[in-house]
Amino acid sequence: VASQAEHIEVEAPIKASEVEWNKIVHKLLHGPSDQPRVYSAEQLKAVQAMRMSFPDENQVPEQELLRFLRARDFNVEASTRLLQKAVEWREKAKPQSIPLEAVRHVFDKGSVFVHGVDRVNRPVIWLFGRNHHRGDNDVAVQGTLWAIEAAIRRLPDDKESYTVITDLNGYGFANLDSKWCFSVIEFVQNYYPERLAMLLIINAPTAFWVLWKMIKGLLAERTRSKIHFIGSDYKTRLPALVPEAHIPVSLGGTCQDNPQAWIQAELGPPPAPPSKK
């Protein structure tokens, strides 16, 4: 496990020189995600062809068609299948309707927080791995969906993707949860394609590399290219991507907000634990 971790960390951006790191930062902030695009005549024909399967523009606006087409390199048949499955899933799972009360546990635990924006004004989802436990899997999955939907609702008009930052300081084997990871990978790649701008993973310990070995084969190259690792000097690296005012104090920023305080302001004190018989 240790050798695997060392091998991957050597390739991680934190090992890059300042010049290389600056190139990575520029790519993450000013790459193709959310940038104005000029589509070719063939690509516009693909949009028209796909619209035949989704005639309701209120249910499936053009930007939705384009995101799913980009996710499948403008293969109309593959994009149509992907979007149809996503539409069916949304009708069944109703992620946009998950009540905050149903998932407040993940905020009380401090494992998820939707707060602030990155340097190009994309909403940020913060994940704190040390506060996640395998026994919380069901509510954690629902809480993650709530967070994704909340980030999408907060998107400015000129953006269509969000940033995720995962803090793995203090993460151990008790927090390792492959089932949750498998669910999130499915969401990101199949139901919310082209919504993830970047995923930053901070201070990944040995326990994480065990999980990484299990899940990396499930990641499409498009997804893998958006994942970047930051090591022990995250306090100097992270501000290049997120304003210090939006970075938690625990990660070297000046933001005093936290998920526990936020959820109590929204819903009041946490409910009492069930009494033991």
C-alpha positions in Angstrom: 0.0 0.0 0.0 2.8 2.4 0.9 4.6 1.9 -2.4 1.4 2.5 -4.3 0.8 5.7 -2.3 4.4 6.9 -3.0 4.1 6.1 -6.7 0.9 8.1 -7.1 2.1 11.0 -4.9 5.2 11.4 -7.2 2.8 12.1 -10.0 0.7 14.5 -8.0 0.7 18.3 -8.7 2.1 19.0 -5.2 5.4 17.6 -6.5 5.4 20.0 -9.4 7.7 23.0 -9.6 6.3 26.4 -9.2 6.2 26.9 -13.0 4.4 23.6 -13.5 2.0 24.3 -10.6 1.1 27.7 -12.1 0.3 25.9 -15.4 -1.9 23.5 -13.6 -3.7 26.4 -11.8 -4.2 28.2 -15.1 -5.7 25.1 -16.7 -8.1 24.5 -13.7 -9.3 28.1 -13.6 -9.2 28.9 -17.3 -9.5 25.6 -19.1 -12.5 24.6 -21.2 -14.9 24.2 -18.3 -17.4 27.2 -18.3 -15.5 29.0 -21.0 -17.4 30.4 -24.0 -17.5 27.7 -26.7 -17.8 27.9 -30.5 -19.5 24.8 -31.8 -18.9 23.4 -35.3 -21.7 22.9 -37.8 -21.5 19.1 -37.2 -21.8 19.6 -33.4 -24.8 21.8 -33.8 -26.4 19.2 -36.0 -25.8 16.7 -33.2 -27.8 19.0 -30.8 -30.7 19.1 -33.3 -30.6 15.4 -33.7 -30.6 14.8 -29.9 -33.4 17.3 -29.5 -35.7 14.9 -31.4 -35.5 12.6 -28.4 -36.1 15.4 -25.8 -38.6 17.8 -27.4 -39.5 19.6 -24.1 -37.0 22.5 -23.8 -38.2 23.3 -20.3 -37.3 19.9 -19.0 -34.1 19.6 -21.1 -32.7 23.0 -22.1 -30.0 23.2 -24.8 -27.2 23.6 -22.2 -28.2 20.2 -20.8 -28.0 18.6 -24.3 -24.6 20.1 -24.8 -23.2 18.9 -21.5 -24.3 15.3 -22.2 -23.0 15.6 -25.8 -19.6 16.8 -24.6 -19.5 13.9 -22.1 -19.7 11.5 -25.0 -17.7 13.4 -27.6 -20.9 14.4 -29.5 -21.9 10.8 -30.2 -25.6 11.4 -30.5 -26.6 7.8 -29.8 -24.4 7.4 -26.7 -25.3 10.9 -25.4 -29.0 10.2 -25.8 -28.8 7.0 -23.8 -26.8 8.7 -21.1 -29.3 11.6 -20.8 -32.4 9.3 -20.9 -31.0 7.3 -18.0 -30.3 10.5 -16.1 -33.8 11.8 -16.7 -35.3 8.5 -15.5 -33.0 8.6 -12.5 -34.1 12.1 -11.6 -37.7 11.2 -11.9 -37.2 8.3 -9.5 -34.6 9.7 -7.0 -35.8 13.3 -7.1 -32.5 14.7 -5.8 -33.7 18.3 -6.3 -36.4 17.6 -3.7 -34.3 16.1 -0.9 -35.3 18.0 2.3 -32.4 19.5 4.3 -33.9 18.0 7.4 -33.4 14.5 6.0 -29.7 15.0 5.6 -28.8 17.3 8.4 -26.8 14.5 10.1 -23.9 15.0 7.6 -23.8 18.7 8.5 -24.0 18.1 12.2 -21.1 15.6 11.8 -19.2 18.2 9.7 -18.5 16.0 6.7 -20.1 18.2 4.0 -20.4 21.9 3.4 -21.4 24.0 0.4 -19.7 27.3 0.9 -18.0 30.1 -1.0 -16.6 30.1 -4.5 -13.3 29.5 -6.3 -11.2 32.1 -8.0 -13.5 32.1 -11.1 -16.8 32.3 -9.1 -17.8 28.6 -9.2 -19.5 27.3 -6.0 -17.4 25.0 -3.8 -18.4 21.8 -2.1 -16.1 21.0 0.9 -15.8 17.4 2.0 -14.1 16.5 5.3 -13.2 12.8 5.2 -12.3 12.5 8.9 -15.9 13.2 9.8 -17.4 10.5 7.5 -18.0 7.0 8.8 -19.2 3.9 6.9 -22.3 3.5 9.1 -23.5 6.8 7.7 -23.6 5.6 4.1 -27.2 6.1 3.2 -27.6 9.6 4.6 -24.1 10.5 3.3 -25.2 9.6 -0.2 -28.3 11.7 0.1 -26.3 14.5 1.7 -23.9 14.5 -1.2 -26.8 14.7 -3.7 -28.2 17.6 -1.6 -24.8 19.4 -1.8 -24.5 18.9 -5.6 -28.0 20.2 -6.2 -27.3 23.2 -3.8 -24.1 24.0 -5.7 -25.9 23.9 -9.0 -28.6 26.2 -7.7 -25.9 28.7 -6.7 -24.3 28.7 -10.1 -24.1 32.2 -11.7 -25.5 32.5 -15.2 -22.1 32.2 -16.9 -21.1 29.0 -15.1 -22.3 25.5 -15.2 -19.8 23.6 -13.1 -18.7 23.5 -9.4 -15.5 22.8 -7.5 -15.0 20.1 -4.9 -12.3 20.2 -2.3 -11.7 17.1 -0.1 -9.8 17.6 3.1 -8.3 14.2 4.2 -6.4 15.5 7.2 -7.1 12.9 10.0 -8.7 10.4 7.5 -8.2 6.8 8.5 -9.4 3.3 7.8 -12.6 3.9 9.9 -13.5 6.6 7.4 -12.8 4.4 4.3 -16.1 3.9 2.4 -16.0 2.4 -1.0 -19.8 2.1 -1.3 -20.2 5.9 -0.9 -17.4 6.5 -3.4 -18.9 4.1 -6.0 -22.2 6.0 -5.6 -20.6 9.4 -6.0 -18.6 8.3 -9.1 -21.9 7.1 -10.7 -23.6 10.5 -9.9 -20.7 12.6 -11.3 -20.1 10.6 -14.4 -23.6 9.5 -15.4 -26.1 11.9 -13.9 -24.2 15.2 -13.6 -21.7 15.0 -16.5 -19.6 18.0 -17.1 -20.7 19.6 -13.8 -17.4 18.9 -12.0 -14.8 21.6 -12.8 -12.1 20.2 -10.5 -11.7 17.9 -7.5 -8.8 18.8 -5.2 -7.7 16.2 -2.7 -5.7 17.5 0.2 -3.2 15.5 2.3 -4.2 12.0 1.2 -3.0 9.4 3.8 -2.3 5.7 3.4 -5.9 4.8 4.0 -7.0 6.8 1.0 -4.5 5.1 -1.4 -6.2 1.8 -0.5 -9.5 3.3 -1.6 -7.9 5.0 -4.7 -6.6 1.6 -5.9 -10.2 0.3 -5.8 -11.9 3.2 -7.5 -9.4 4.7 -10.0 -10.3 2.1 -12.7 -14.0 3.3 -12.6 -13.0 6.9 -13.5 -13.2 8.0 -17.1 -10.3 9.9 -18.4 -12.4 13.1 -18.5 -13.0 12.7 -14.8 -9.4 11.7 -13.9 -8.1 14.8 -15.6 -10.1 17.0 -13.2 -8.6 15.4 -10.0 -5.5 16.9 -8.5 -3.7 16.1 -5.3 -2.2 18.7 -2.9 0.1 17.6 -0.1 1.3 19.1 3.1 1.9 22.6 1.7 -1.8 23.0 0.9 -1.8 26.3 2.9 0.4 27.9 0.2 -1.1 26.1 -2.8 -4.9 26.3 -2.2 -5.2 30.1 -2.2 -4.2 30.1 -5.9 -7.5 28.4 -6.6 -9.8 29.6 -3.9 -9.8 33.1 -2.1 -8.5 32.9 1.4 -11.8 34.4 2.7 -13.6 31.2 1.5 -11.0 28.7 2.8 -11.7 27.3 6.3 -9.3 28.3 9.0 -8.3 24.7 9.4 -6.9 24.7 5.9 -5.1 28.0 6.2 -7.8 30.4 5.2 -9.7 33.1 7.1 -13.2 31.6 6.9 -14.7 31.0 10.3 -17.9 29.4 8.9 -18.4 25.6 9.4 -21.2 23.1 8.6 -22.2 22.6 12.2 -22.9 26.3 12.8 -24.6 26.7 9.4 -27.0 23.8 9.9 -27.9 25.0 13.4 -28.6 28.5 12.0 -30.9 26.8 9.4 -32.7 24.2 11.4 -31.8 24.9 15.1 -30.0 22.6 17.5 -29.4 19.0 16.5 -32.0 16.5 17.6 -31.3 14.4 20.7 -29.9 10.9 20.0 -32.4 8.1 20.4 -32.7 6.8 23.9 -31.1 3.5 24.6 -33.4 0.8 26.0 
